[in-house]
Amino acid sequence: MKQNRVGDTFEEEHPGEECGVFGIFSDGTVNPAYAVYNGLLALQHRGQESCGIAVSDRGVISYSKDMGLVTEAFSHKTLDSLVGQMAVGHVRYSTSGASVRENAQPLVMRYIKGTLAIAHNGNLTNAFELHQVLARQGCIFQTTTDTEVIAYMIARERVNAPSIEEAIHRAMPKLHGAYSMVVMSPQKVIAARDPHGFRPLCIGRINNSYVFASETCALDACGAEFIRDVKPGEIVVASSSGLHSIYDHVDVKKSLCIFEYIYFARTDSIIDGISVYEARKRAGHLLARQKPVDADMVIGVPESGIDAAIGYSEESGIPYQKGIVKNSYIGRTFIRPNQPERERSVRLKLNPLATAVRGKRIVMLDDSIVRGTTSARIVSMLKDCGAKEVHLRISSPPFLWPCYYGTDIPSKDELIAYKHSVEEIGKLSYADSIDFLRLENLPKMLGNRCTGFCDACFSGNYPAEIPDMRTSSKEHDYCTPIKRL
């Protein structure tokens, strides 16, 4: 899980984003580096700490990765230097391992069978145990991420396996938890998704070039046609001979993270056949039916609260209006040194539209409440601008449990819903009323079309094993990182 950052910013009130992965095997008509760059731009919402691109030119892998945003890390000169026939890329939000350059992905390794580049989204629940086994066998780790553990497991199997995809196939039963990943060998790009399907992964095509991405919005960004989603437990291989799959029937229930639809995924993406935009609108519809209220306008907290607000307006008949303006140019890692500055930082990110909210009874939609501090500040800002009433509606159930599969949800002691009732949360938020989406309404939010999802952070029903906290660190920081002077 993510290490705690210093400070208290708007972004800390929301669970941390996932990572984003992208891979392409080009038929020669598509520049792989630029295709990955465009794909990563579309996936930037999934991680803003670091990013990277690795390309293979007839088996010789070159790469570039750095801290910061995609537009900051790559120039035309850098992209032009990344020449090859295939490439993989990654945007990172560190749910495992520290936020340092050494942990940026893709991870590139040289081993007895050649070179390997890997980009991974998710968290292994048995990473600590695997790390200890590998360390005792003499493996030297350069990072503090579970991605390096995966790479070692694949490399170890590859010594005796006839192909890289077979090595991945043999390694997967030993990897527990969440992983959607793209792996690049000297001749192939391989996509793999864990048997539970915790994290999304899809396949696209540009002529005879094949693309893998965390979300369909990345396919759109590079001009790829959507083919299908990678199945839970499936390995898909793109090479000069085309596309082929290794798939063993899995006997576990599909458990796609429900928060992909609530917050993580981009609005224009389609995850496992379900539109993210439509799911968020349905959440608004359901909230309007759960606890109706007389009001003059419906507003949404940018960005993911807006879609739910539109749905609430459609169902209730209360007009939707813009009530909060977001400053899109404030970085997600800005830190303020003291409490007054931290409180002011929320207003730097979000500012009420005073002329729209003054004298109005408002229904405000947001996607979640974690610690509750930001919700209280936003409600206070609206009332300071003259709002008569503010009724808070949350398009997810209350967070009661931590996540071990890659979502940055704090320990129970930091979750406001673990310590307080819904009514108490409303009072602490200064709202005139409050309501959360009911747990039983999550299937309805997905149009009753999802064959299985994980809601453990709300229900405590974990679909896969969780780490033994007596023997492993929740942060999975296995060693002290080497400091760069």
Long-range contacts (C-beta under 8 A, 24 or more apart in sequence): 1-95, 1-96, 1-123, 1-402, 1-403, 1-404, 1-408, 1-409, 1-474, 1-475, 1-476, 2-93, 2-94, 2-95, 2-408, 2-475, 3-94, 3-98, 3-99, 3-475, 3-477, 4-410, 5-333, 5-335, 6-335, 7-335, 7-336, 7-337, 7-342, 7-345, 8-336, 8-342, 8-373, 9-332, 9-334, 9-335, 9-336, 9-342, 9-345, 9-346, 9-349, 10-345, 10-346, 10-349, 10-350, 10-374, 11-332, 12-370, 12-371, 12-374, 13-368, 13-369, 13-370, 13-371, 13-372, 13-373, 13-374, 13-375, 14-263, 14-367, 14-368, 14-370, 15-259, 15-263, 15-264, 15-368, 15-370, 15-399, 15-403, 15-407, 15-408, 15-409, 15-457, 16-93, 16-95, 16-407, 16-408, 17-45, 17-46, 17-47, 17-48, 17-93, 17-264, 17-408, 18-46, 18-47, 18-93, 18-95, 18-121, 18-122, 18-199, 18-214, 18-257, 18-260, 18-264, 18-406, 18-407, 19-46, 19-47, 19-90, 19-91, 19-92, 19-93, 19-95, 19-105, 19-119, 19-120, 19-121, 19-122, 19-214, 19-406, 20-44, 20-45, 20-46, 20-47, 20-90, 20-91, 20-121, 20-213, 20-214, 20-215, 20-218, 21-88, 21-89, 21-90, 21-119, 21-120, 21-121, 21-180, 21-181, 21-182, 21-201, 21-212, 21-213, 21-214, 22-88, 22-89, 22-90, 22-119, 22-182, 22-211, 22-212, 22-213, 22-214, 22-218, 23-86, 23-87, 23-88, 23-89, 23-119, 23-182, 23-184, 23-189, 23-191, 23-211, 23-212, 23-213, 23-238, 24-86, 24-87, 24-88, 24-189, 24-209, 24-210, 24-211, 24-212, 24-222, 25-85, 25-86, 25-188, 25-189, 25-209, 25-210, 25-238, 25-239, 26-85, 26-86, 26-87, 26-209, 27-207, 27-208, 27-209, 28-85, 29-206, 29-207, 29-208, 29-209, 30-206, 30-207, 30-209, 30-222, 32-82, 32-84, 32-85, 32-86, 32-87, 33-79, 33-80, 33-82, 33-83, 33-84, 33-87, 34-79, 35-87, 35-206, 35-209, 35-211, 35-222, 36-87, 36-88, 36-89, 36-222, 37-70, 37-74, 37-79, 37-89, 38-218, 38-221, 38-222, 39-89, 39-211, 39-213, 39-218, 39-219, 39-221, 39-222, 40-70, 40-89, 40-90, 40-91, 40-218, 41-70, 41-71, 41-221, 42-215, 42-217, 42-218, 42-220, 42-221, 42-222, 42-266, 43-91, 43-213, 43-214, 43-215, 43-217, 43-218, 44-69, 44-70, 44-91, 45-264, 45-266, 46-91, 46-93, 46-121, 46-214, 46-215, 46-264, 47-90, 47-91, 47-92, 47-93, 48-91, 48-93, 48-331, 48-332, 48-333, 49-92, 49-93, 49-94, 49-99, 49-333, 50-91, 50-92, 50-99, 50-101, 50-103, 50-104, 50-105, 51-89, 51-90, 51-91, 51-92, 51-104, 52-89, 52-90, 52-104, 52-105, 52-106, 52-119, 53-79, 53-82, 53-87, 53-88, 53-89, 53-106, 54-87, 54-88, 54-89, 54-106, 54-108, 54-117, 54-184, 55-82, 55-83, 55-84, 55-86, 55-87, 56-84, 56-85, 56-86, 56-87, 56-115, 56-117, 56-184, 56-185, 56-186, 57-83, 57-84, 57-85, 58-84, 58-85, 58-186, 59-114, 59-115, 59-186, 59-187, 60-84, 60-115, 61-108, 61-115, 61-117, 61-184, 61-186, 63-106, 63-108, 63-117, 65-90, 65-101, 65-104, 65-105, 65-106, 66-101, 66-104, 67-99, 67-100, 67-101, 67-104, 86-184, 86-188, 86-189, 86-238, 87-184, 88-117, 88-118, 88-119, 88-182, 88-183, 88-184, 88-189, 89-119, 90-119, 90-120, 93-408, 94-145, 95-123, 95-406, 95-407, 95-408, 96-123, 96-124, 96-127, 96-144, 96-145, 96-146, 96-147, 96-406, 96-475, 96-476, 97-143, 97-144, 97-145, 97-146, 97-475, 97-476, 97-477, 98-144, 98-477, 98-481, 100-481, 100-484, 101-484, 102-142, 102-143, 102-144, 102-481, 102-482, 102-484, 103-143, 103-144, 103-145, 103-481, 105-145, 105-147, 106-184, 107-143, 107-145, 107-147, 107-148, 107-151, 109-151, 109-155, 111-155, 111-158, 112-155, 112-159, 113-155, 113-158, 113-159, 113-164, 114-185, 114-186, 115-185, 115-186, 116-151, 116-154, 116-155, 116-164, 116-183, 116-184, 116-185, 117-183, 117-184, 118-147, 118-150, 118-151, 118-154, 118-181, 118-182, 118-183, 118-184, 119-147, 119-181, 119-182, 120-146, 120-147, 120-150, 120-179, 120-180, 120-181, 121-178, 121-179, 121-180, 121-181, 121-199, 121-201, 121-214, 121-406, 122-177, 122-178, 122-179, 122-180, 122-181, 122-194, 122-198, 122-199, 122-405, 122-406, 123-177, 123-178, 123-404, 123-405, 123-406, 123-476, 124-149, 124-150, 124-175, 124-176, 124-177, 124-178, 124-179, 124-476, 125-176, 125-177, 125-404, 125-405, 125-464, 125-465, 125-466, 125-467, 126-175, 126-176, 126-177, 126-465, 126-467, 127-177, 127-467, 127-472, 127-476, 128-467, 128-471, 128-472, 128-473, 128-476, 128-478, 129-471, 129-472, 130-174, 130-175, 131-478, 135-478, 141-478, 141-479, 144-476, 144-477, 144-478, 144-479, 144-481, 145-476, 146-476, 147-181, 150-175, 150-179, 150-181, 154-183, 164-188, 164-190, 165-190, 165-235, 165-237, 165-246, 166-246, 168-192, 168-235, 169-235, 169-246, 172-233, 172-235, 176-464, 176-465, 177-404, 177-405, 177-406, 177-464, 177-465, 178-257, 178-405, 178-406, 180-214, 180-230, 182-212, 187-239, 187-240, 188-237, 188-238, 188-239, 189-237, 189-238, 189-239, 190-235, 190-236, 190-237, 190-238, 191-230, 191-235, 191-236, 191-238, 192-230, 192-234, 192-235, 192-236, 193-230, 193-231, 193-232, 193-233, 193-234, 194-232, 194-233, 195-232, 195-233, 195-250, 195-252, 196-232, 196-252, 196-253, 196-254, 196-255, 196-454, 196-463, 196-464, 197-231, 197-232, 197-233, 197-254, 197-255, 197-256, 197-272, 197-452, 198-255, 198-256, 198-257, 198-405, 198-406, 198-454, 198-464, 199-256, 199-257, 199-260, 199-406, 200-229, 200-256, 200-260, 200-265, 200-271, 200-272, 201-229, 201-230, 202-226, 202-227, 202-228, 202-229, 202-230, 203-227, 203-228, 203-229, 203-230, 203-236, 203-243, 208-242, 210-238, 210-243, 212-236, 212-238, 215-265, 215-266, 215-269, 215-271, 216-268, 216-269, 216-270, 216-271, 217-266, 217-268, 217-269, 220-268, 226-270, 229-271, 229-272, 229-273, 252-463, 252-464, 253-452, 253-463, 254-451, 254-452, 254-453, 255-452, 255-453, 255-454, 255-463, 255-464, 256-450, 256-452, 256-453, 256-454, 257-405, 257-406, 257-407, 257-453, 257-454, 258-396, 258-442, 258-453, 258-454, 258-455, 258-458, 259-396, 259-407, 259-457, 261-445, 261-446, 262-304, 262-367, 262-368, 262-395, 262-396, 263-304, 263-367, 263-368, 263-396, 264-407, 267-303, 267-304, 267-307, 272-450, 273-449, 274-446, 274-447, 274-449, 274-450, 276-307, 277-307, 278-447, 279-445, 279-446, 279-447, 280-304, 280-307, 280-308, 280-311, 280-395, 281-307, 281-308, 281-310, 281-311, 281-314, 282-311, 282-444, 282-445, 282-446, 282-447, 283-308, 283-311, 283-395, 283-396, 283-437, 283-441, 283-445, 284-308, 284-309, 284-310, 284-311, 284-312, 284-313, 284-314, 284-315, 284-365, 284-393, 284-395, 285-311, 285-312, 285-314, 285-315, 286-437, 286-438, 286-441, 286-444, 286-445, 287-311, 287-312, 287-365, 287-393, 287-394, 287-395, 287-435, 287-437, 288-312, 288-315, 288-316, 289-315, 290-435, 290-437, 290-438, 290-441, 291-393, 291-433, 291-435, 292-316, 293-363, 293-391, 293-433, 294-361, 295-360, 295-361, 295-362, 295-363, 295-389, 295-391, 296-360, 296-361, 296-362, 297-321, 297-323, 297-356, 297-357, 297-360, 297-361, 297-362, 297-363, 298-362, 298-363, 298-364, 298-365, 299-323, 299-324, 299-357, 299-362, 299-363, 299-364, 299-365, 300-324, 300-364, 300-365, 300-366, 301-350, 301-364, 301-365, 301-366, 301-367, 301-378, 302-326, 302-350, 304-367, 304-395, 305-364, 305-365, 305-366, 305-367, 305-395, 306-365, 308-365, 308-367, 308-393, 308-395, 309-363, 309-364, 309-365, 312-363, 312-365, 312-393, 316-363, 318-363, 321-356, 322-353, 322-356, 323-352, 323-353, 323-356, 323-357, 323-362, 323-364, 323-382, 324-350, 324-351, 324-352, 324-353, 324-378, 325-350, 325-351, 325-352, 325-353, 326-350, 327-351, 343-377, 346-374, 346-377, 346-378, 346-381, 347-377, 347-381, 350-378, 350-381, 351-381, 352-381, 352-382, 352-384, 352-385, 352-387, 354-385, 354-386, 357-382, 357-385, 357-386, 357-387, 358-385, 358-386, 358-387, 359-386, 359-387, 359-388, 360-387, 360-388, 361-387, 361-388, 361-389, 361-391, 362-387, 362-388, 362-389, 362-390, 362-391, 363-391, 363-393, 364-390, 364-391, 364-392, 364-393, 364-431, 365-393, 365-394, 365-395, 366-392, 366-393, 366-394, 366-395, 367-394, 367-395, 367-396, 368-394, 368-395, 368-396, 368-399, 369-394, 369-398, 369-399, 369-416, 369-417, 369-425, 369-429, 369-436, 370-399, 370-409, 370-410, 370-414, 370-415, 370-416, 371-410, 371-414, 371-415, 371-416, 372-416, 372-420, 372-425, 372-428, 372-429, 375-429, 375-431, 376-428, 376-429, 376-430, 379-429, 379-430, 379-431, 380-430, 383-430, 389-432, 390-430, 390-431, 390-432, 391-431, 391-432, 391-433, 391-434, 392-426, 392-429, 392-431, 392-433, 392-434, 392-435, 393-434, 393-435, 394-434, 394-435, 394-436, 394-437, 395-437, 395-445, 396-436, 396-437, 396-458, 397-436, 397-437, 397-438, 397-439, 397-442, 397-455, 397-458, 397-459, 398-422, 398-425, 398-436, 398-458, 399-457, 399-458, 400-457, 400-458, 400-459, 400-460, 401-456, 401-457, 401-458, 401-459, 401-460, 402-457, 402-474, 403-456, 403-457, 404-462, 404-466, 404-467, 404-474, 405-454, 405-456, 405-464, 407-457, 409-457, 411-474
